[in-house]
Amino acid sequence: MWIEVICGVILYKVLRMFFGNDDVLDIETSDFNAIFSVATREAVVICVKNLAGFVSVNADGSWLCISEHKHKEEHHPNPVAEAKQQASILEAYLEQRGVSLPEGYLSSKVIISNPKFRLELKASKYVLGEFLEFKGKNEDIQELQYIKRSKVGQMIVQKTSMFGFAPTRLQVLYCFRDYRTEASSSSEWKEVTVRSSTEVVFQPQNAKKVRKFKLSAITSLTLSA
């Protein structure tokens, strides 16, 4: 069956060159390419996008790219949705020509080829990099002095507020690293209370500039040894 799929993909590409229409996405530009990977167990539509800088995902799924050097905003349609549509078009094309595909055989993936790329997800943000230090009042820094990569494996920030107002103080839970198991000892959590204005100094991965995050904006922090 995989021979039929390969022949179908080749025929599909050839027909697109001569009989392309508006229903097929034209995404083969300088920064977006679609390639096909066919194996005995699956076929994958792989979309490769070349972006640099910070990319945030808007509520409608579109991507906003801000270059680090030019600070120029560029809007891009959702590449994940485009890749899925390309896979659906290919699947429909093969089925029309009698190629019966098993359920889940055809899938899609998006690959970002540029190493100078970071993706920020609004309301569900994950930042990779190196934790440096805390910034804030001296008494708060003293409370947080034991939270270091060499000692602590995980930190959790708990926010409590009354009557819907923003909390002025935060409960910070942390556990010391257990080098015997190379993991955090979750049974020995320590708790301190600090001001919500306390900041975390962080060096994002593949970024030249150090960034500061409000402790109140952080849910958890995992530290590697």
Secondary structure by P-SEA (a helix, b strand, c coil): caaaaaaaaaaaaaaaaccccccccccccccbbbbbbbccccccbbbbbbbccbbbbccccbbbbbbccccbbbbbccaaaaaaaaaaaaaaaaaaacccccccccbbbbbbccccbbbbbccccccccccccccccaaaaaaacccccccccbbbbbbbbcccccccbbbbbbbccccccccccccbbbbbbbbccbbbbbbcccccbbbbbcccccccccccc
